[in-house]
Amino acid sequence: MRRTNPYAVASLVCGLLWACGIGSLLAVFFGHLARRQVRATGERGRIPALLGLILGYTGLFLAVLFFLQGGVLIVA
């Protein structure tokens, strides 16, 4: 039985816990690392890595949107 890539699991967990954008950055980092390793080694974990990437990029997008909105309110 093939093992699941630990970086894929880490990406998914960080993506689910994306408080303050730090988890989102880690989710994206671990997700890309996991996808590269899964492709090279044939391990399991393609879907958790992809979900971690989706959640991570969504968290980063929302964090940027939040900070831009705050900047607009300060200028106005």
N, C-alpha and C positions, 0 to 999 in steps of 0.2 A: 504494500500500500504506500502510495506517495504521501509525503508529509506536506503540510500547509506552510507556505512561506511565512515566517514570523513578521517580516516587514509589511506584508499584506494585512495581517491582523492589526499591527500597530497603526497602519494608515487608517483602517476602518474605525478603530477606537478613537484616535485623535480627531478624525472627521466628525464623529458623534459628539465629542467634547470640545468643540471649537470655541471655547471662551476666550475673549480678548484677541482673537486672531492668531495667537501662538499655536493653538491646536490645529488651526487651518494650515499654517505654514508647515508644521510637522506632518500633517496628513498628506500634503502635496509632495513633500520630500520623500517620505516613506513609500507613498504610492508609486512614484516614478521608479524608485529603487527596486521595489517589489516587482513591478511589471518587467523590468529589465532582467531580474534574476529568474522570474518564472519562465520567461521566454528562453533564457539560456539553459536552465536546469531541468525544465519540465515539471517543476513542483506544482502543487495546487495553490490557489489563492488569486487567480486572475480576477474573479468577480469582487472579492473584498477589496483588492487594490483599486479597482475601478470605482467602486462605491466610495472609498476613502478619497480618491481624487475628486470625484464629483462634489462630495460634501466639503472638502477642503477648498476647492475653487469657489464654491458657493459662499462659504464663510468669508473668504478673502474679498469677494465682490461686495458682500453686505457690509463688511468692515470699512472698505473704501467708500462706499455710498454713505455710511453713517458719518464718517469723518468729513467728507465733502459737504454734507448737509450741515454739520456743525460749523464748518468754515464759512458757509454762506450766511448762516444766522449771525455769526460774529461780525461779518462785514456789513450786513444790513443793519 
